[in-house]
C-alpha cells in the first residue's frame, strides 16, 4: 500500500547521488530514513518490520477485552479495528509527539486515565514492548550473521508474510543483509545499503 518505511546505511565514500538513487529505488515502498550505524538496520526490522504484527495483536487483544466485558465478537472487532485506524490517522495528521496526543485524549479522573494506570505500571506496556523489540532485534542480528542458509531464509520470509507482499521495512533489511555482495546480485549497483561483509 506504499505506507512502509525503510532504513538504509552507507559508508562514507558513497556519494549523495548514489544515496539519492537508493532512495528512488525504495520510494515505491514508502519513506526511507538513513541511519549512521549499520546495526540500527536490525532495530528498524524489530520496530517497523515486525511492528505491524504488534499493532494487529493489539487489535486482537482489545477485541478480546471488549468481548470479555460482554460485547459481541463482531462488534468488538469492529470497535477495535476502527479505534486503531483512527489513532493512526491522527498520528499522520498531527505531528506533535505521541505523549502530547495521549495527554490530549486523557481526561483527569476519566476512563482513559483509569486504563492507562494499568498499562503504564512498571511491568506494563512499556516494559513488555521493550522486551519484544529486544527479542526481535536479537533475531534480526542472527538472521544477518550468515548462520542461516539461503533456503532457510526464504522459508522464514515466506512464513513471515503469509504469502502476501511483505512490509517494506521488513523485507529490505533482510534482502540486503541475507545476500552477500557479489555478482550477479550487486552488478551495476552502487555500494550502499544495509549489507554486512563476511
HELIX and SHEET records of a PDB file:
HELIX    1   1 UNK A   16  UNK A   26  1                                  11    
HELIX    2   2 UNK A   27  UNK A   29  5                                   3    
HELIX    3   3 UNK A   40  UNK A   44  1                                   5    
HELIX    4   4 UNK A   45  UNK A   49  3                                   5    
HELIX    5   5 UNK A   51  UNK A   68  1                                  18    
HELIX    6   6 UNK A   73  UNK A   93  1                                  21    
HELIX    7   7 UNK A   98  UNK A  104  1                                   7    
HELIX    8   8 UNK A  111  UNK A  119  1                                   9    
HELIX    9   9 UNK A  125  UNK A  144  1                                  20    
HELIX   10  10 UNK A  150  UNK A  161  1                                  12    
HELIX   11  11 UNK A  168  UNK A  178  1                                  11    
SHEET    1   A 2 UNK A   4  UNK A   8  0                                        
SHEET    2   A 2 UNK A  30  UNK A  34  1                                        
END                                                                             
